[in-house]
Amino acid sequence: LLATAIQHEKPELEVRKTELLRKEEELKIELAKLEDQLLEDLANATGNILENKELLESLNKTKEKSATITSALEESAKLGEDLDKERNDYLPLAKHGSKLFFVLSDLAKLNNMYQFSLAAFLRLFQRNLEQTDKGSTQDRTLTLGKNQLRMTYKYITRSLFKSDRLMFAMHLVHGMFPKKVPDNEWEHFIGIAIADVKETRSLPSWVNEERSFDVSTFKANFPQLFSNLRFDDSSWSKWNSTNECELYFPQDKQITSFQQLLVIQAFRPDRLESTMRLFACDVLGIPDISPETLNLKKLYSKETISTEPILIIISAGADPSAELRDLAMQITGKDRFSEIAMGQGQMQVALDLLKKCSSQGTWLCLKNLHLVTPWLTTLEKELNALKPHKDFRLWLTSEVHPKFPTILLQSSIKITYEAPPGIKKNLLRTFEIWTQDEFGKGSTTRSQTLFVLAWFHAIVQERRKYIPQGWTKFYEFSQADLRAGYEIIHRLCERADKQSGGEIPWDYIYGLFEQAVYGGRVDNPVDTDVLKSYLTQYFNTAVIGGSRGSKTRLASNINLPNSSNFSEYKKICEDLNDDQDAPSLFGLPANIERSAQRMNSTQIINSLKVLQRTDVEVEKFDKDKWSALLTPLLNLWKKLNQDTDFIKLKVQPPVEDGSLSPIQSFLQLERYNGIQLVQTIHENLASLSKVIRGISLITNEIQEYAKDLLQNE
């Protein structure tokens, strides 16, 4: 990274450094030759050396040359130091980039598909150097560091599923800004710090019983901070009852941003996700956690090259084929795009087509690679051997697979294909897919109906955030549904336009959408009723009034324009804000956001805990290391069992004799299993404790226990 930065910023430095090293090597070689010549002259000398004039002259010349060369080497060393000082101005930037790359490398622990190559990172680094404005060296390196962080975040997040983006932002903050996130606070946040919670009584009166244990854990881990914040003040009670409490911390409290996060986690976990989002955006200097809406056309024109495949990581049921087909129609033509759904017997066909397309400069899409992972090493070899035409593009689609080859992952441009987060981004993506001609041709009623379709599509997709209250399960409403809906509305509007004063038959839309298009994926009667309710709410003459105007708003602040102007409808999408995604918009109660945030933040913390795992070497027993890391855990287990007799309790498996009710039998069995579990854990930890204290030999089984505990598993 340092060499790349200097090569771009001050190429003359690199030239001078190279020239200096070359001269030094030449001088050292010359000095070595002189020494060899001197030894040879001495070896071949005859008679008295002191009277040998030729030898003495040779020695004097060698001495003079040696002194000259030594002096030249000293000057060269000083010049080298001066050059190194200039080079070292860019060392902080190189260290920053190196640290950033290793933070990214941790993502592979969470998902095998999240792997990124050094070559791709170097290209990002180079692009950052080219795009950042010039300035003084110190100011420029600071600007380059900030831009590199933002550019890398944008590049990586488009390769992550939206459920992992906030997790990545928090991981990036922890890795790149250690001063803002002290280790002890981070360990408490992700739940690996061991707290000795003695009691839960001495807490402020306004703390809910449900939160008492978490608040007590916070107090045990940070007693000084807990005392300084004076939670008995009335301002905290008022703060706790505020809806968006993360925005209204008492002003008189001295507390860092991350400590605010810890307070929210302890007292108001229903706002933890929002607080993490605010914290990460503030520290990273980004406006939003999610990247720009995916645009395949922009990706193709700005980033793709013939030698680098584009891997589209899809969720189950998603299929970008139709969107790719449309893009190929615009760019290269229908006849110059081929696609194969991979499966049994398709491998050789795919290889033959790969060679043909690469030589002719056409596009090829290989779909569902997760079905043929053993064959992908063959594909890698073929790709390495190819010398493709400059217009050739290879598109790959795959679901997540733990055995997807690392080399292919690292050598591809990766993007995830799923619904964008939030109604605004969802609508904008739809309006990027639709062209102005597709949307604007026809009557005002047609344009209004298409906008309502885009809105309906965004609503049913975003409602999936609230499973199981929103939908009972995850339904893969996709671009294929949107496309089918577009075709239905287009044909119905054409028919209505041909009839003077003809109106759209809404019952057709209700029936087709409910039974075939969106409803074809729904298999629960409750969800079918929800879908039917949305259809009747949005698709009617009150909302879609055509040129006569709408009687009812589509949403609280959205009036449909009385025109077919594409830009007017797109401006409605752009003017939406994040508050537009309030639960009431989906017809859901306001408090549903609390349970959703709790569930999401728990998932994020669990993922961060996975990233925290280190590749601990436990093949060799390290007594000091094991003792330092595991003794607190063993002591905690000992304290937990001080006042119980579960460890010594002898219980027999329950016998089913018909004397107990089903509920009593179930409870008896659960009690037996619980006691057995406690005793098994105690036996394992006791064996581990004996090994650490040196009174027992280590076994393979104990080694496995230690490895799991050291990796927080």
C-alpha positions in Angstrom: 0.0 0.0 0.0 2.9 2.4 0.8 4.5 1.7 -2.6 1.2 2.2 -4.3 0.6 5.5 -2.6 4.1 6.9 -3.3 4.0 5.6 -6.9 0.8 7.7 -7.4 1.6 10.7 -5.2 5.4 11.2 -5.7 6.6 8.8 -8.4 10.0 10.7 -8.5 10.6 9.5 -4.9 10.3 5.9 -5.9 12.6 6.5 -8.9 15.2 8.2 -6.7 15.0 5.5 -4.1 15.4 2.8 -6.8 18.4 4.6 -8.3 19.9 5.1 -4.9 19.7 1.4 -4.1 21.2 0.5 -7.5 24.2 2.8 -6.9 24.7 1.5 -3.4 24.7 -2.1 -4.7 27.2 -1.1 -7.4 29.5 0.6 -4.8 29.3 -2.4 -2.5 30.2 -4.8 -5.4 33.2 -2.5 -6.3 34.3 -2.5 -2.7 34.1 -6.3 -2.6 36.2 -6.6 -5.7 38.9 -4.3 -4.3 39.0 -6.4 -1.2 39.4 -9.6 -3.3 42.1 -7.9 -5.4 44.0 -6.9 -2.3 43.9 -10.5 -0.9 45.0 -11.8 -4.3 48.0 -9.3 -4.5 49.0 -10.3 -1.0 48.8 -14.0 -1.8 50.9 -13.6 -4.9 53.5 -11.3 -3.4 57.1 -12.6 -3.3 60.1 -11.6 -1.2 59.9 -8.9 1.5 56.4 -7.2 1.3 57.7 -4.0 2.7 60.2 -3.6 -0.2 57.7 -4.6 -2.9 56.9 -1.2 -4.5 54.3 -2.5 -6.8 52.4 -4.1 -4.0 52.6 -1.0 -1.8 51.3 1.2 -4.6 48.5 -1.2 -5.2 47.7 -1.2 -1.5 47.6 2.7 -1.4 45.4 2.9 -4.4 43.0 0.3 -2.9 43.0 2.2 0.3 42.1 5.5 -1.5 39.4 3.8 -3.5 38.0 2.1 -0.4 37.8 5.4 1.5 36.1 7.1 -1.5 33.5 4.3 -1.8 32.9 4.2 2.0 32.3 8.0 1.9 30.0 7.6 -1.0 28.1 4.9 0.9 27.7 7.1 3.9 26.4 10.0 1.8 24.0 7.5 0.1 22.8 6.3 3.5 22.1 9.9 4.6 20.2 10.6 1.3 18.3 7.3 1.9 17.2 8.5 5.3 16.0 11.8 3.8 14.0 9.9 1.2 12.6 7.6 3.8 11.4 10.6 5.8 9.5 11.8 2.7 8.1 8.3 2.1 7.1 8.0 5.7 4.6 10.9 5.3 2.4 8.3 3.6 3.1 5.6 6.1 0.0 6.4 8.3 -2.2 6.1 5.2 -0.7 2.7 4.3 -1.1 1.5 7.9 -4.7 2.7 7.9 -5.4 0.8 4.7 -3.7 -2.3 6.0 -5.8 -2.2 9.2 -8.9 -1.7 7.2 -8.2 -4.8 5.0 -7.8 -7.1 8.0 -11.0 -5.8 9.5 -12.8 -6.8 6.3 -11.2 -10.2 6.3 -13.0 -11.1 9.6 -16.4 -11.1 7.7 -15.6 -14.5 6.3 -16.1 -15.9 9.8 -19.8 -14.9 9.5 -20.5 -15.9 6.0 -18.4 -17.8 3.5 -19.6 -15.6 0.7 -18.1 -12.5 2.4 -14.6 -12.9 1.1 -12.6 -10.1 -0.5 -9.2 -10.2 -2.3 -6.2 -8.0 -1.7 -6.2 -7.2 -5.5 -9.7 -5.8 -5.3 -8.8 -3.8 -2.2 -5.7 -2.4 -4.0 -7.9 -1.3 -6.9 -10.1 0.6 -4.4 -7.0 2.1 -2.8 -5.8 3.2 -6.3 -9.2 4.6 -7.2 -9.3 6.6 -4.0 -5.8 8.2 -4.8 -7.1 9.2 -8.2 -10.4 10.7 -7.2 -9.3 12.7 -4.1 -8.3 16.3 -4.6 -4.7 17.4 -4.2 -3.5 19.4 -1.2 -0.7 19.5 1.3 0.8 16.1 2.2 -0.6 16.0 5.7 -4.0 17.2 4.9 -4.2 15.0 1.8 -3.3 11.8 3.8 -6.0 12.6 6.3 -8.6 13.2 3.5 -7.4 10.0 1.7 -7.9 8.0 4.9 -11.4 9.2 5.4 -12.4 8.7 1.8 -10.8 5.2 1.8 -13.0 4.2 4.7 -16.2 5.5 3.1 -15.4 4.1 -0.3 -14.6 0.7 1.1 -17.7 0.7 3.2 -19.8 1.5 0.2 -18.0 -1.2 -1.9 -18.4 -3.9 0.8 -22.0 -3.2 1.9 -23.3 -3.8 -1.6 -21.9 -7.4 -1.2 -23.7 -7.9 2.1 -27.3 -8.8 2.8 -29.1 -5.9 4.4 -29.5 -7.7 7.7 -25.7 -7.7 8.0 -25.0 -4.1 7.1 -25.4 -2.5 10.5 -23.4 -5.3 12.0 -20.6 -4.5 9.6 -20.8 -0.8 10.4 -20.4 -1.6 14.1 -17.5 -4.0 13.4 -15.8 -1.4 11.3 -16.1 1.3 14.0 -14.7 -1.2 16.6 -11.8 -2.1 14.3 -10.9 1.3 13.0 -11.7 3.6 16.0 -10.4 1.8 19.1 -10.3 5.1 21.1 -14.1 5.5 20.6 -14.8 1.9 21.7 -12.6 0.8 24.6 -12.2 -3.0 24.9 -13.9 -3.4 28.2 -17.0 -1.5 26.9 -17.0 -3.5 23.7 -16.8 -6.8 25.6 -19.8 -5.8 27.7 -21.7 -4.7 24.6 -21.4 -8.0 22.8 -21.9 -10.0 26.0 -18.6 -11.7 26.6 -17.6 -9.7 29.7 -18.2 -11.7 32.9 -20.1 -9.7 35.5 -20.6 -10.6 39.1 -24.2 -9.6 39.7 -24.8 -9.8 43.4 -28.2 -8.2 43.7 -30.8 -6.4 41.7 -32.5 -4.5 44.5 -30.4 -1.3 44.8 -31.6 0.2 41.5 -33.5 3.3 40.7 -37.2 3.0 41.3 -38.2 3.8 37.7 -36.3 0.7 36.3 -38.7 -2.0 35.1 -38.4 -5.4 36.8 -37.8 -6.9 33.3 -34.6 -4.7 32.9 -33.3 -5.2 36.5 -30.7 -7.9 35.6 -29.3 -6.1 32.6 -29.1 -2.8 34.5 -27.4 -4.7 37.4 -24.9 -6.2 34.9 -24.1 -2.7 33.6 -23.7 -1.5 37.2 -21.4 -4.4 38.1 -19.1 -3.9 35.0 -19.0 -0.1 35.2 -19.6 0.9 38.9 -17.8 4.3 38.5 -19.8 5.3 35.4 -23.1 4.1 37.0 -22.3 6.3 40.0 -21.3 9.3 38.0 -24.5 9.3 35.9 -26.7 9.5 39.0 -29.6 7.5 37.7 -31.8 8.5 40.7 -32.2 11.9 39.1 -35.7 12.7 37.8 -34.3 13.5 34.3 -33.5 9.9 33.8 -37.1 8.8 34.6 -38.4 11.3 32.1 -35.8 10.1 29.5 -36.8 6.5 30.0 -40.4 7.2 29.1 -39.5 9.1 25.9 -40.1 7.3 22.6 -36.9 8.2 20.8 -34.8 8.3 23.9 -31.5 8.0 22.0 -32.0 11.6 20.9 -32.8 13.1 24.3 -30.1 12.2 26.7 -29.9 14.4 29.8 -27.6 17.3 28.9 -25.8 17.5 32.2 -24.3 14.0 32.1 -20.7 13.4 31.0 -21.0 10.4 28.8 -19.4 9.2 25.5 -21.4 8.2 22.4 -20.6 4.5 23.0 -21.5 4.7 26.6 -24.8 6.1 25.5 -25.2 2.9 23.5 -24.5 0.8 26.6 -27.1 2.8 28.6 -29.7 2.2 25.9 -28.8 -1.5 25.8 -29.3 -1.8 29.5 -32.4 0.3 30.0 -34.1 0.6 26.6 -33.1 -2.3 24.2 -36.2 -1.5 22.1 -34.2 1.5 20.8 -30.8 -0.2 20.5 -30.9 -0.7 16.7 -31.7 3.0 16.1 -28.9 4.0 18.5 -26.4 1.7 16.8 -27.4 3.2 13.4 -26.9 6.8 14.7 -23.6 5.9 16.4 -22.1 4.1 13.3 -23.2 6.8 10.9 -21.7 9.5 13.1 -18.3 7.8 13.6 -17.9 6.6 10.0 -19.1 10.0 8.5 -21.8 8.4 6.3 -25.4 9.5 5.7 -26.9 6.1 5.8 -26.0 2.5 6.7 -27.3 1.1 3.4 -25.6 1.8 0.1 -27.1 3.4 -3.0 -29.9 1.5 -4.7 -28.5 -1.3 -6.9 -28.2 -0.3 -10.5 -26.8 -3.1 -12.8 -26.4 -0.6 -15.7 -24.3 1.7 -13.6 -22.3 -1.2 -12.3 -21.6 -2.5 -15.8 -20.5 0.8 -17.2 -18.3 1.9 -14.3 -16.7 -1.2 -12.8 -17.0 -4.4 -14.8 -14.2 -5.7 -17.1 -14.0 -8.8 -19.3 -11.6 -10.7 -17.1 -13.6 -10.3 -13.8 -16.9 -12.2 -13.3 -19.8 -10.5 -11.6 -21.2 -12.7 -8.9 -24.8 -11.9 -7.8 -25.5 -13.4 -4.3 -29.2 -14.1 -4.1 -31.5 -15.1 -1.3 -33.7 -18.2 -1.7 -36.4 -17.6 -4.4 -34.8 -14.3 -5.8 -33.9 -14.3 -9.4 -32.2 -11.4 -11.2 -32.4 -13.1 -14.6 -35.2 -10.8 -16.0 -33.4 -7.7 -15.0 -30.1 -9.0 -16.5 -32.0 -9.9 -19.7 -33.4 -6.3 -19.9 -29.9 -4.9 -19.4 -28.5 -7.1 -22.1 -31.2 -6.0 -24.5 -30.2 -2.4 -23.9 -26.4 -2.9 -24.0 -25.5 -5.8 -26.2 -28.8 -7.1 -27.8 -31.0 -10.1 -27.2 -28.9 -12.4 -29.6 -25.7 -11.7 -27.7 -26.9 -12.8 -24.3 -26.9 -16.5 -23.2 -28.0 -18.0 -19.9 -27.8 -21.5 -18.4 -29.5 -22.8 -15.2 -26.8 -25.0 -13.7 -27.7 -28.5 -12.7 -27.1 -32.1 -13.6 -25.6 -32.5 -17.1 -25.1 -28.8 -17.7 -21.4 -28.5 -16.8 -19.9 -29.3 -20.2 -22.5 -27.2 -22.0 -21.6 -24.3 -19.8 -17.9 -24.7 -20.5 -18.4 -24.8 -24.3 -20.7 -21.7 -24.1 -18.1 -19.9 -22.0 -15.4 -20.4 -24.6 -17.7 -19.4 -27.4 -19.0 -16.2 -25.6 -15.5 -15.1 -24.4 -14.1 -15.3 -28.0 -17.2 -13.6 -29.6 -17.5 -10.9 -26.9 -21.0 -11.7 -25.9 -22.6 -12.0 -22.4 -23.1 -15.2 -20.5 -25.1 -15.8 -17.3 -24.5 -19.0 -15.3 -27.3 -19.4 -12.7 -27.6 -21.3 -9.4 -23.9 -22.1 -9.0 -24.6 -23.3 -5.4 -26.0 -26.5 -7.0 -22.7 -27.4 -8.6 -20.0 -26.3 -6.1 -17.7 -29.3 -6.8 -17.5 -28.2 -10.4 -16.6 -24.6 -9.7 -12.8 -25.5 -9.4 -13.0 -26.5 -13.1 -14.7 -23.2 -13.9 -11.9 -21.4 -12.1 -9.3 -23.1 -14.3 -11.1 -22.3 -17.5 -11.5 -18.7 -16.5 -7.7 -18.4 -15.8 -6.9 -19.9 -19.2 -9.3 -17.6 -21.1 -8.2 -14.6 -23.1 -11.6 -13.0 -23.5 -12.8 -10.3 -26.0 -13.1 -6.9 -24.3 -16.9 -6.9 -24.6 -17.3 -10.3 -22.9 -19.1 -10.3 -19.5 -19.6 -13.3 -17.3 -22.5 -13.0 -14.8 -22.9 -15.6 -12.0 -25.7 -16.1 -9.6 -25.6 -18.2 -6.4 -27.3 -18.6 -3.1 -25.0 -18.7 0.0 -23.1 -21.9 0.2 -20.4 -22.8 2.8 -18.3 -24.7 0.2 -18.3 -22.0 -2.5 -14.6 -21.8 -3.6 -12.6 -18.9 -2.0 -10.6 -18.1 -5.2 -13.7 -17.6 -7.3 -15.3 -15.5 -4.6 -12.2 -13.3 -4.3 -11.7 -12.8 -8.0 -15.3 -11.7 -8.6 -17.2 -8.4 -8.2 -19.9 -9.3 -5.6 -23.3 -7.8 -5.1 -26.3 -9.1 -3.2 -29.7 -9.1 -4.9 -32.6 -8.5 -2.6 -35.2 -5.8 -1.9 -33.6 -2.5 -0.9 -34.2 -1.5 2.8 -36.9 1.1 3.2 -39.9 2.2 1.1 -38.0 5.1 -0.4 -35.1 3.0 -1.7 -37.5 0.4 -2.9 -39.5 2.9 -4.9 -36.3 4.5 -6.4 -35.1 1.1 -7.5 -38.4 0.4 -9.3 -38.2 3.8 -11.0 -34.6 3.0 -12.1 -35.9 -0.2 -13.7 -38.8 1.5 -15.5 -37.9 3.8 -18.3 -39.6 7.1 -19.0 -41.3 5.7 -22.1 -42.6 2.6 -20.2 -44.1 4.6 -17.5 -45.3 7.7 -19.3 -47.0 6.3 -22.4 -50.8 6.2 -22.1 -53.3 7.9 -19.9 -52.9 9.6 -16.5 -54.8 6.8 -15.0 -52.2 4.3 -16.3 -49.3 6.2 -14.8 -51.1 6.6 -11.4 -51.9 2.9 -11.3 -48.3 2.0 -12.1 -47.1 4.3 -9.2 -49.6 2.6 -6.9 -48.2 -0.8 -8.1 -44.7 0.4 -7.1 -46.0 1.6 -3.8 -47.9 -1.7 -3.1 -44.8 -3.7 -4.1 -42.6 -1.7 -1.6 -45.2 -2.1 1.2 -45.6 -5.9 0.9 -41.8 -6.3 0.8 -41.0 -4.0 3.7 -43.8 -5.5 5.8 -41.5 -8.6 6.0 -39.4 -6.6 8.6 -42.2 -7.4 11.1 -42.3 -11.2 10.9 -44.3 -12.9 12.5 -46.7 -10.0 13.2 -46.5 -8.4 9.7 -46.4 -11.7 7.7 -46.5 -15.1 9.4 -43.4 -16.1 7.4 -40.9 -14.7 4.8 -42.5 -14.5 1.3 -40.1 -13.9 -1.6 -42.0 -11.1 -3.3 -39.7 -10.3 -6.2 -39.1 -8.3 -9.3 -40.8 -11.0 -11.3 -44.1 -10.2 -9.4 -43.6 -6.5 -10.1 -43.0 -7.2 -13.8 -46.1 -9.4 -14.0 -48.1 -6.7 -12.3 -46.9 -4.2 -14.8 -48.0 -6.3 -17.7 -51.4 -6.9 -16.2 -52.0 -3.1 -15.6 -50.6 -2.2 -19.0 -53.0 -4.5 -20.8 -56.0 -3.5 -18.7 -55.3 0.2 -19.3 -54.9 -0.4 -23.0 -58.3 -2.0 -23.1 -59.9 0.7 -21.0 -58.4 3.5 -23.2 -60.0 1.9 -26.3 -63.4 2.2 -24.7 -64.7 5.7 -24.4 -64.8 6.5 -20.7 -63.8 3.0 -19.9 -62.5 2.3 -16.4 -60.0 -0.2 -15.2 -61.8 -3.4 -14.0 -60.4 -3.4 -10.4 -61.8 -6.9 -9.8 -59.4 -8.2 -12.4 -56.5 -6.8 -10.5 -57.7 -8.1 -7.2 -58.2 -11.6 -8.6 -55.0 -11.9 -10.5 -52.8 -10.3 -7.9 -54.4 -12.3 -5.1 -54.6 -15.7 -6.8 -51.7 -15.7 -9.2 -49.1 -12.9 -8.9 -48.3 -11.9 -5.3 -50.9 -14.2 -3.7 -49.4 -17.2 -5.5 -46.6 -17.2 -3.0 -48.8 -16.8 0.1 -49.9 -20.0 1.8 -51.5 -18.7 5.0 -55.2 -17.5 5.1 -54.3 -14.7 7.5 -51.7 -13.4 5.1 -54.1 -13.7 2.2 -56.5 -11.5 4.0 -53.8 -8.9 4.6 -52.9 -9.0 0.9 -56.5 -8.6 -0.1 -56.9 -5.7 2.2 -53.9 -3.9 0.7 -55.3 -4.4 -2.8 -58.7 -3.0 -2.1 -57.1 -0.1 -0.1 -54.8 1.0 -3.0 -56.4 0.0 -6.2 -59.7 1.9 -6.5 -61.1 5.0 -8.1 -60.8 7.1 -4.9 -57.0 6.8 -4.9 -56.5 6.5 -8.7 -58.8 9.3 -10.0 -57.0 9.8 -13.3 -57.3 13.3 -14.8 -60.3 14.0 -12.5 -57.9 13.9 -9.5 -57.8 11.6 -6.5 -60.3 11.9 -3.7 -58.1 9.9 -1.2 -54.4 10.2 -0.6 -52.2 7.2 -1.2 -50.5 7.8 2.2 -50.7 10.6 4.7 -48.5 13.0 2.7 -48.7 11.6 -0.9 -51.1 13.0 -3.5 -50.9 11.4 -6.9 -50.1 13.9 -9.7 -52.8 14.5 -12.4 -50.3 13.8 -15.2 -48.2 11.1 -16.8 -44.9 13.0 -16.2 -42.3 10.4 -15.1 -40.2 13.0 -13.2 -43.1 14.2 -11.1 -43.7 10.7 -9.8 -39.9 10.1 -9.2 -39.7 13.3 -7.3 -42.4 12.0 -4.9 -40.0 9.0 -4.2 -37.0 11.3 -3.7 -38.8 13.6 -1.3 -39.7 10.7 1.0 -37.8 10.5 4.3 -36.9 7.7 6.6 -39.8 8.4 8.9 -42.0 7.3 6.1 -41.4 3.7 7.3 -43.4 4.1 10.5 -45.4 0.9 11.4 -48.7 2.8 10.9 -47.9 2.9 7.2 -48.3 -0.8 7.1 -51.4 -0.8 9.2 -49.5 -2.1 12.2 -49.4 -0.8 15.8 -46.6 1.6 16.8 -45.2 -0.7 19.5 -44.4 -3.4 16.9 -41.2 -1.4 16.2 -40.0 -2.3 19.7 -40.1 -6.0 19.3 -38.5 -5.7 15.8 -35.7 -3.6 17.1 -35.0 -6.0 20.0 -34.9 -9.0 17.6 -32.7 -7.2 15.1 -30.2 -5.9 17.7 -29.9 -9.3 19.3 -29.1 -10.8 15.9 -26.5 -8.1 15.3 -24.8 -8.6 18.6 -24.7 -12.4 18.0 -23.0 -11.8 14.7 -20.5 -9.4 16.3 -19.7 -12.1 18.8 -18.9 -14.5 16.0 -16.5 -11.9 14.4 -14.8 -11.5 17.8 -13.7 -15.1 17.8 -10.0 -15.5 17.2 -8.3 -18.5 15.7 -7.1 -19.7 19.1 -4.2 -22.2 19.0 -5.1 -24.9 21.6 -3.2 -27.7 20.0 -0.4 -27.0 22.5 -1.5 -26.6 26.2 -0.6 -23.1 27.4 -1.2 -23.1 31.1 -0.8 -19.3 31.7 -3.0 -18.4 28.7 -5.7 -20.8 29.7 -5.6 -19.7 33.3 -5.8 -16.0 32.4 -8.7 -16.4 30.0 -10.8 -19.2 31.7 -10.3 -18.7 35.4 -12.9 -15.8 35.5 -15.5 -18.1 33.9 -14.7 -21.0 36.3 -15.0 -18.6 39.3 -18.4 -17.4 38.0 -19.7 -20.9 37.6 -18.5 -21.7 41.2 -20.4 -18.6 42.5 -23.6 -19.5 40.6 -23.7 -22.9 42.3 -22.9 -21.9 45.8 -26.5 -21.8 47.1 -27.8 -24.8 45.1 -27.7 -28.5 45.4 -28.2 -29.4 41.7 -24.6 -30.6 41.4 -24.9 -33.3 44.1 -28.5 -34.0 43.5 -29.2 -37.6 42.3 -32.2 -37.8 40.1 -33.8 -40.8 38.3 -35.3 -40.5 34.8 -39.1 -39.9 35.1 -41.2 -43.0 34.5 -44.4 -42.7 32.6 -47.1 -44.6 34.6 -50.1 -42.6 33.6 -50.5 -41.0 37.1 -49.5 -37.6 35.9 -51.2 -35.2 33.5 -49.3 -34.4 30.2 -48.2 -31.0 31.6 -46.9 -32.5 34.8 -45.0 -35.2 32.8 -43.5 -32.5 30.6 -42.4 -30.4 33.6 -40.9 -33.4 35.3 -38.9 -34.3 32.2 -37.7 -30.8 31.8 -36.5 -30.7 35.4 -34.6 -33.9 34.9 -33.0 -32.7 31.7 -32.1 -29.4 33.3 -30.4 -31.0 36.3 -28.5 -33.4 34.0 -27.3 -30.5 31.9 -26.0 -28.6 34.9 -24.2 -31.6 36.2 -22.6 -32.3 32.8 -21.4 -28.7 32.5 -20.0 -28.9 36.0 -18.1 -32.1 35.3 -16.6 -30.6 32.2 -15.6 -27.4 33.9 -14.2 -29.3 36.9 -12.0 -31.4 34.6 -10.8 -28.2 32.9 -10.0 -26.6 36.2 -7.9 -29.6 37.3 -5.9 -29.4 34.1 -5.3 -25.6 34.6 -4.2 -26.2 38.2 -1.8 -29.0 37.1 -3.4 -31.8 39.1 -4.8 -33.7 36.0 -3.6 -34.6 32.5 -5.2 -33.0 29.5 -7.3 -35.1 27.2 -8.7 -34.5 23.7 -12.1 -34.0 25.1 -10.9 -31.3 27.6 -8.9 -29.7 24.8 -12.1 -29.4 22.7 -14.0 -27.8 25.7 -11.2 -25.3 26.1 -11.2 -24.4 22.4 -14.9 -23.8 22.4 -14.7 -21.6 25.5 -11.7 -19.6 24.3 -13.6 -18.9 21.0 -16.7 -17.8 23.0 -18.8 -20.7 21.6 
